[in-house]
Amino acid sequence: MTQDTPSSFDERPSKSQLKREMHALQALGEQIIAMTPAERARFPLSEDMLAAVEETSRIRSHEGRRRHMQYVGKLMRREDLGAIQAVFDEIEQENRRRDLAFHRLEKWRDRLIDDGDEAVEAFIADYPDVDRQALRQLIRNARSERERGKPPANARKLFKLIRDTAGI
């Protein structure tokens, strides 16, 4: 009869650790399910996983969905998690870049409204293709709205013009 040594128990993960890993895989599956079909198409998923993801939208019962998510977690064990994580990281980087670009455009909008002609000339120097007349009109209207305490409809239109001009 062999006796189990403490080191032999350390070699395999505990039941709690296995449950944590399974819940993490289920959460990863839920993130994939929550994405748009175009985003989902970027992931290297097996046919079984794609079928399970598509099946999720047809499940209405709470208990049925819970069981299905357990199945999705089980399928996730067979997927290439490194490649899936790489796609998630890529999407996150794209979102971060888009957010930074939007922040830059918001700063331009605020600068154009606050600083006047000096900012307009700087913007035109950076974006020579801008419709100058529309730009100046929207800046005037946005200032007027701000002074009168009205909702920023023209500021939004100005932002849209800046965004379209910048090509974002």
MIMARSE-200122 format. One line per 5 residues: number of its first residue (from 1); their letters; for each residue x, y, z of N, C-alpha, C. Coordinates in nm, 3 decimals, decimal comma. Layout:
<rs>
NUM) a) X Y Z X Y Z X Y Z; ... $
</rs>
This chain:
<rs>
1) mtqdt) 0,084 -0,118 0,000 0,000 0,000 0,000 0,089 0,123 0,000; 0,063 0,214 -0,095 0,143 0,336 -0,103 0,075 0,445 -0,025; 0,157 0,527 0,031 0,103 0,638 0,109 0,117 0,766 0,028; 0,008 0,845 0,025 0,013 0,971 -0,048 0,098 1,070 0,030; 0,188 1,130 -0,039 0,271 1,232 0,023 0,212 1,368 -0,008 $
6) pssfd) 0,241 1,468 0,072 0,185 1,601 0,045 0,220 1,653 -0,094; 0,337 1,613 -0,145 0,375 1,663 -0,277 0,290 1,604 -0,388; 0,235 1,482 -0,369 0,152 1,423 -0,474 0,018 1,495 -0,486; -0,029 1,558 -0,376 -0,153 1,635 -0,383 -0,130 1,769 -0,453; -0,009 1,821 -0,445 0,022 1,950 -0,505 0,028 1,943 -0,657 $
11) erpsk) 0,046 1,824 -0,712 0,063 1,810 -0,857 -0,065 1,837 -0,935; -0,178 1,804 -0,879 -0,303 1,827 -0,951 -0,378 1,944 -0,886; -0,454 2,018 -0,967 -0,525 2,134 -0,912 -0,639 2,093 -0,820; -0,668 2,179 -0,726 -0,777 2,150 -0,633 -0,911 2,161 -0,706; -1,013 2,110 -0,643 -1,147 2,116 -0,702 -1,190 2,263 -0,716 $
16) sqlkr) -1,156 2,344 -0,617 -1,189 2,488 -0,623 -1,117 2,555 -0,739; -0,991 2,519 -0,761 -0,915 2,576 -0,871 -0,977 2,537 -1,005; -1,019 2,412 -1,018 -1,083 2,366 -1,141 -1,213 2,443 -1,166; -1,291 2,469 -1,059 -1,415 2,545 -1,072 -1,386 2,689 -1,116; -1,282 2,750 -1,058 -1,247 2,887 -1,096 -1,208 2,893 -1,244 $
21) emhal) -1,131 2,795 -1,288 -1,091 2,791 -1,428 -1,212 2,772 -1,520; -1,304 2,686 -1,478 -1,424 2,661 -1,557 -1,510 2,788 -1,567; -1,525 2,860 -1,454 -1,601 2,985 -1,456 -1,533 3,090 -1,544; -1,401 3,093 -1,543 -1,328 3,187 -1,628 -1,352 3,155 -1,775; -1,353 3,026 -1,809 -1,379 2,987 -1,948 -1,522 3,021 -1,989 $
26) qalge) -1,617 3,001 -1,895 -1,756 3,038 -1,924 -1,766 3,189 -1,948; -1,698 3,267 -1,865 -1,702 3,413 -1,880 -1,642 3,455 -2,015; -1,534 3,388 -2,055 -1,473 3,415 -2,185 -1,572 3,383 -2,297; -1,641 3,270 -2,284 -1,744 3,233 -2,382 -1,856 3,336 -2,387; -1,897 3,387 -2,270 -2,003 3,488 -2,266 -1,958 3,617 -2,335 $
31) qiiam) -1,832 3,653 -2,317 -1,780 3,773 -2,385 -1,787 3,756 -2,536; -1,751 3,638 -2,583 -1,755 3,611 -2,727 -1,899 3,616 -2,777; -1,991 3,558 -2,700 -2,132 3,556 -2,738 -2,188 3,697 -2,746; -2,143 3,785 -2,655 -2,196 3,922 -2,648 -2,147 4,010 -2,764; -2,047 3,966 -2,837 -1,991 4,047 -2,946 -2,080 4,043 -3,069 $
36) tpaer) -2,056 4,138 -3,156 -2,129 4,140 -3,283 -2,077 4,027 -3,371; -2,157 3,982 -3,467 -2,110 3,875 -3,556 -1,980 3,912 -3,630; -1,964 4,038 -3,666 -1,841 4,079 -3,736 -1,719 4,065 -3,644; -1,734 4,104 -3,519 -1,623 4,089 -3,424 -1,596 3,941 -3,398; -1,703 3,865 -3,382 -1,691 3,722 -3,352 -1,619 3,648 -3,465 $
41) arfpl) -1,637 3,694 -3,587 -1,576 3,628 -3,702 -1,424 3,637 -3,698; -1,371 3,731 -3,623 -1,226 3,747 -3,613 -1,160 3,640 -3,526; -1,239 3,572 -3,445 -1,184 3,473 -3,352 -1,163 3,338 -3,420; -1,054 3,270 -3,386 -1,029 3,136 -3,442 -1,106 3,031 -3,361; -1,235 3,016 -3,390 -1,321 2,924 -3,314 -1,350 2,799 -3,396 $
46) sedml) -1,363 2,686 -3,325 -1,396 2,561 -3,391 -1,542 2,562 -3,435; -1,577 2,467 -3,521 -1,716 2,456 -3,569 -1,813 2,431 -3,452; -1,772 2,345 -3,357 -1,857 2,316 -3,241 -1,883 2,443 -3,161; -1,780 2,521 -3,142 -1,793 2,644 -3,063 -1,882 2,744 -3,136; -1,863 2,759 -3,266 -1,947 2,850 -3,344 -2,094 2,809 -3,338 $
51) aavee) -2,119 2,678 -3,345 -2,256 2,628 -3,336 -2,315 2,658 -3,199; -2,236 2,639 -3,094 -2,283 2,665 -2,957 -2,312 2,814 -2,937; -2,228 2,899 -2,993 -2,248 3,044 -2,983 -2,378 3,083 -3,053; -2,401 3,027 -3,170 -2,523 3,058 -3,244 -2,647 3,003 -3,172; -2,634 2,888 -3,111 -2,745 2,825 -3,038 -2,789 2,911 -2,919 $
56) tsrir) -2,697 2,986 -2,861 -2,727 3,063 -2,740 -2,843 3,159 -2,762; -2,852 3,219 -2,878 -2,958 3,318 -2,902 -3,097 3,254 -2,903; -3,105 3,125 -2,924 -3,236 3,058 -2,930 -3,283 3,010 -2,793; -3,197 3,014 -2,693 -3,233 2,962 -2,560 -3,299 3,073 -2,480; -3,420 3,048 -2,435 -3,497 3,149 -2,360 -3,500 3,119 -2,210 $
61) shegr) -3,498 2,993 -2,172 -3,509 2,954 -2,032 -3,382 2,989 -1,956; -3,399 3,042 -1,835 -3,284 3,079 -1,752 -3,198 2,957 -1,721; -3,262 2,850 -1,680 -3,189 2,728 -1,645 -3,124 2,667 -1,769; -3,194 2,671 -1,881 -3,137 2,620 -2,005 -3,015 2,700 -2,047; -3,021 2,830 -2,029 -2,907 2,915 -2,063 -2,789 2,886 -1,970 $
66) rrhmq) -2,818 2,865 -1,842 -2,711 2,835 -1,746 -2,639 2,706 -1,786; -2,718 2,603 -1,818 -2,658 2,475 -1,860 -2,581 2,492 -1,991; -2,638 2,570 -2,082 -2,571 2,591 -2,210 -2,437 2,663 -2,190; -2,433 2,758 -2,097 -2,309 2,829 -2,071 -2,204 2,734 -2,010; -2,249 2,636 -1,934 -2,155 2,535 -1,884 -2,097 2,456 -2,002 $
71) yvgkl) -2,183 2,425 -2,098 -2,139 2,354 -2,217 -2,039 2,440 -2,296; -2,069 2,570 -2,307 -1,978 2,661 -2,376 -1,842 2,662 -2,306; -1,845 2,665 -2,172 -1,720 2,661 -2,095 -1,643 2,533 -2,122; -1,715 2,422 -2,135 -1,650 2,294 -2,164 -1,586 2,297 -2,302; -1,658 2,355 -2,399 -1,602 2,367 -2,534 -1,481 2,459 -2,538 $
76) mrred) -1,482 2,562 -2,455 -1,371 2,658 -2,452 -1,240 2,590 -2,412; -1,248 2,481 -2,337 -1,126 2,409 -2,297 -1,049 2,359 -2,419; -1,122 2,330 -2,529 -1,059 2,274 -2,648 -1,012 2,382 -2,747; -1,046 2,507 -2,720 -1,010 2,617 -2,810 -0,867 2,663 -2,785; -0,814 2,735 -2,882 -0,680 2,792 -2,870 -0,693 2,924 -2,792 $
81) lgaiq) -0,677 2,916 -2,661 -0,701 3,031 -2,575 -0,600 3,144 -2,600; -0,479 3,108 -2,637 -0,379 3,211 -2,668 -0,419 3,295 -2,787; -0,467 3,229 -2,892 -0,510 3,301 -3,013 -0,635 3,384 -2,984; -0,726 3,331 -2,903 -0,848 3,404 -2,868 -0,811 3,529 -2,787; -0,720 3,512 -2,691 -0,677 3,627 -2,610 -0,607 3,732 -2,696 $
86) avfde) -0,532 3,687 -2,796 -0,464 3,780 -2,886 -0,566 3,866 -2,962; -0,677 3,804 -3,005 -0,781 3,879 -3,077 -0,848 3,978 -2,981; -0,875 3,933 -2,855 -0,932 4,024 -2,756 -0,841 4,144 -2,734; -0,711 4,119 -2,721 -0,614 4,228 -2,701 -0,614 4,323 -2,820; -0,622 4,268 -2,940 -0,624 4,349 -3,062 -0,748 4,439 -3,066 $
91) ieqen) -0,863 4,383 -3,031 -0,988 4,460 -3,028 -0,979 4,570 -2,923; -0,922 4,537 -2,808 -0,907 4,636 -2,701 -0,815 4,750 -2,745; -0,707 4,717 -2,815 -0,615 4,820 -2,865 -0,687 4,911 -2,966; -0,766 4,851 -3,054 -0,841 4,930 -3,153 -0,938 5,025 -3,082; -1,006 4,975 -2,980 -1,100 5,059 -2,905 -1,027 5,172 -2,835 $
96) rrrdl) -0,910 5,142 -2,779 -0,831 5,244 -2,711 -0,785 5,352 -2,810; -0,739 5,310 -2,928 -0,696 5,407 -3,030 -0,813 5,494 -3,075; -0,929 5,431 -3,095 -1,048 5,506 -3,137 -1,088 5,607 -3,028; -1,083 5,565 -2,900 -1,117 5,656 -2,791 -1,021 5,774 -2,785; -0,892 5,747 -2,804 -0,794 5,856 -2,803 -0,818 5,953 -2,918 $
101) afhrl) -0,852 5,898 -3,034 -0,880 5,983 -3,150 -1,002 6,071 -3,121; -1,105 6,015 -3,060 -1,224 6,092 -3,027 -1,192 6,201 -2,925; -1,106 6,169 -2,828 -1,068 6,271 -2,729 -0,993 6,386 -2,796; -0,907 6,354 -2,892 -0,837 6,459 -2,965 -0,936 6,548 -3,039; -1,036 6,485 -3,102 -1,136 6,562 -3,176 -1,221 6,647 -3,082 $
106) ekwrd) -1,252 6,593 -2,964 -1,329 6,671 -2,866 -1,249 6,793 -2,821; -1,117 6,775 -2,805 -1,032 6,889 -2,767 -1,032 6,994 -2,877; -1,027 6,949 -3,004 -1,034 7,043 -3,115 -1,165 7,120 -3,110; -1,275 7,050 -3,089 -1,406 7,117 -3,085 -1,408 7,223 -2,975; -1,364 7,185 -2,856 -1,364 7,280 -2,744 -1,272 7,398 -2,771 $
111) rlidd) -1,156 7,369 -2,830 -1,060 7,475 -2,862 -1,117 7,570 -2,967; -1,185 7,514 -3,068 -1,244 7,597 -3,173 -1,351 7,690 -3,116; -1,431 7,639 -3,024 -1,537 7,720 -2,966 -1,479 7,826 -2,872; -1,377 7,787 -2,793 -1,323 7,877 -2,690 -1,222 7,978 -2,744; -1,134 7,938 -2,836 -1,020 8,021 -2,872 -1,040 8,108 -2,996 $
116) gdeav) -1,142 8,086 -3,072 -1,170 8,175 -3,185 -1,083 8,153 -3,307; -1,051 8,264 -3,375 -0,983 8,260 -3,505 -0,847 8,191 -3,501; -0,774 8,209 -3,392 -0,643 8,145 -3,378 -0,656 7,993 -3,390; -0,755 7,935 -3,322 -0,777 7,791 -3,328 -0,829 7,749 -3,465; -0,913 7,832 -3,524 -0,968 7,802 -3,657 -0,855 7,793 -3,759 $
121) eafia) -0,764 7,886 -3,755 -0,651 7,886 -3,848 -0,562 7,763 -3,826; -0,540 7,727 -3,701 -0,460 7,607 -3,670 -0,530 7,482 -3,723; -0,662 7,475 -3,705 -0,737 7,359 -3,753 -0,731 7,351 -3,906; -0,748 7,463 -3,972 -0,744 7,467 -4,119 -0,605 7,428 -4,168; -0,502 7,467 -4,094 -0,365 7,429 -4,133 -0,348 7,277 -4,125 $
126) dypdv) -0,407 7,215 -4,020 -0,398 7,069 -4,004 -0,489 6,995 -4,101; -0,607 7,053 -4,129 -0,706 6,988 -4,215 -0,750 7,087 -4,324; -0,669 7,103 -4,428 -0,700 7,204 -4,531 -0,825 7,172 -4,614; -0,874 7,048 -4,610 -0,991 7,011 -4,690 -1,124 7,045 -4,622; -1,119 7,103 -4,503 -1,241 7,131 -4,428 -1,325 7,238 -4,499 $
131) drqal) -1,456 7,226 -4,486 -1,548 7,327 -4,538 -1,543 7,446 -4,442; -1,467 7,549 -4,481 -1,440 7,662 -4,391 -1,567 7,736 -4,350; -1,655 7,756 -4,446 -1,777 7,830 -4,418 -1,863 7,755 -4,316; -1,881 7,625 -4,336 -1,960 7,545 -4,243 -1,894 7,543 -4,105; -1,761 7,532 -4,105 -1,687 7,530 -3,978 -1,712 7,659 -3,900 $
136) rqlir) -1,693 7,772 -3,964 -1,711 7,900 -3,894 -1,856 7,920 -3,849; -1,951 7,879 -3,931 -2,093 7,892 -3,896 -2,125 7,807 -3,773; -2,078 7,684 -3,772 -2,106 7,595 -3,658 -2,038 7,645 -3,531; -1,920 7,702 -3,543 -1,851 7,756 -3,425 -1,932 7,874 -3,369; -1,978 7,964 -3,457 -2,060 8,078 -3,411 -2,187 8,028 -3,342 $
141) narse) -2,255 7,932 -3,404 -2,379 7,881 -3,347 -2,354 7,809 -3,214; -2,244 7,736 -3,205 -2,213 7,664 -3,081 -2,183 7,763 -2,968; -2,110 7,871 -2,999 -2,083 7,975 -2,897 -2,214 8,037 -2,851; -2,299 8,068 -2,946 -2,428 8,130 -2,913 -2,511 8,037 -2,823; -2,514 7,910 -2,858 -2,587 7,812 -2,774 -2,532 7,810 -2,632 $
146) rergk) -2,399 7,807 -2,622 -2,336 7,799 -2,490 -2,370 7,924 -2,407; -2,363 8,041 -2,470 -2,392 8,166 -2,399 -2,537 8,173 -2,353; -2,628 8,118 -2,431 -2,769 8,123 -2,396 -2,813 8,004 -2,311; -2,720 7,913 -2,282 -2,753 7,797 -2,198 -2,841 7,695 -2,266; -2,835 7,691 -2,397 -2,917 7,596 -2,474 -2,844 7,462 -2,488 $
151) ppana) -2,917 7,357 -2,525 -2,852 7,227 -2,550 -2,751 7,239 -2,664; -2,642 7,161 -2,659 -2,531 7,178 -2,754 -2,551 7,109 -2,889; -2,661 7,138 -2,956 -2,688 7,075 -3,086 -2,582 7,114 -3,189; -2,546 7,240 -3,195 -2,446 7,283 -3,293 -2,306 7,236 -3,256; -2,280 7,223 -3,127 -2,151 7,168 -3,084 -2,140 7,023 -3,132 $
156) rklfk) -2,250 6,951 -3,127 -2,250 6,813 -3,180 -2,228 6,812 -3,330; -2,294 6,902 -3,399 -2,276 6,912 -3,546 -2,132 6,950 -3,579; -2,074 7,039 -3,498 -1,934 7,078 -3,517 -1,843 6,956 -3,497; -1,871 6,879 -3,394 -1,792 6,758 -3,370 -1,802 6,663 -3,488; -1,923 6,647 -3,541 -1,943 6,558 -3,656 -1,863 6,608 -3,777 $
161) lirdt) -1,865 6,739 -3,800 -1,787 6,797 -3,910 -1,637 6,770 -3,889; -1,591 6,790 -3,766 -1,448 6,765 -3,736 -1,415 6,619 -3,757; -1,502 6,530 -3,708 -1,480 6,385 -3,723 -1,477 6,346 -3,869; -1,571 6,395 -3,947 -1,575 6,360 -4,090 -1,452 6,416 -4,163; -1,411 6,535 -4,126 -1,293 6,597 -4,188 -1,167 6,517 -4,155 $
166) agi) -1,159 6,472 -4,029 -1,041 6,394 -3,987 -1,045 6,251 -4,040; -1,160 6,209 -4,090 -1,172 6,075 -4,148 -1,182 5,964 -4,045; -1,242 5,994 -3,931 -1,256 5,892 -3,826 -1,399 5,847 -3,817 $
</rs>
